[in-house]
Amino acid sequence: MKKSTDRETVYSCPDCVGVLKVEMSDGGRKGYVCQVGHRFSTHSLLNAKEKELEKALWAAAVLLLHTVNVHEELLLQQPGSSKTRSALQRRVREAKQQYRTLVRMIEHTHGTT
């Protein structure tokens, strides 16, 4: 019979972001259960957190691309001072480099799924 302890963890549920509590079985084996009843073993929680992390990293990569696109639109729409244009161009280069670095990191640690 499984019983949930009152001990909350620092982990959030990968499915609903609710607070996870430690769950113990008769054999003393740990598991986790959230406020709405999603259950995870330590192994399944780790897998779910890895997927959650990969999704967040890809979202950051896409956000960097959007930043590049908006900066490039600004460069096309407004002549601006050479100082302003230079700052926008620098930010485009930085964001492109950050994007490439982030994608390499994601592919290295999570594959190309």
C-alpha positions, 0 to 999 in steps of 0.5 A, spaced: 500 500 500 502 506 498 502 512 502 504 519 501 508 523 506 507 530 507 514 532 505 514 536 499 520 536 494 523 542 490 521 538 484 515 540 480 510 536 476 512 535 469 505 534 467 502 540 471 507 544 474 504 542 481 508 540 487 511 533 488 511 530 494 515 524 496 511 517 496 513 511 499 511 504 498 511 498 503 518 496 501 521 503 502 522 505 495 521 512 493 516 515 488 513 522 487 506 524 487 503 531 485 497 535 488 492 532 482 495 525 482 500 524 477 505 519 479 513 518 477 518 513 479 525 516 480 527 514 473 520 516 470 521 523 473 528 524 471 526 522 463 520 527 464 525 532 467 530 531 461 524 532 456 522 538 459 529 541 459 530 539 452 523 543 450 525 549 454 532 549 451 529 549 444 524 554 446 530 559 447 533 557 441 527 559 437 526 566 441 533 567 439 531 566 432 525 571 433 530 576 436 535 576 430 529 577 425 526 583 429 533 586 429 534 585 422 527 588 420 529 594 424 535 595 420 531 595 414 525 599 416 529 605 420 536 608 417 537 610 424 544 613 426 550 609 425 551 608 432 544 605 433 545 601 426 552 598 429 548 596 436 543 593 432 548 589 427 552 587 433 546 584 437 544 580 430 551 577 430 551 575 438 544 572 437 546 568 431 552 566 435 548 564 441 543 560 437 548 556 434 552 555 441 545 553 444 543 548 438 550 545 438 549 544 446 542 541 445 544 536 440 550 534 444 546 533 450 539 531 447 540 528 440 536 531 434 529 529 436 
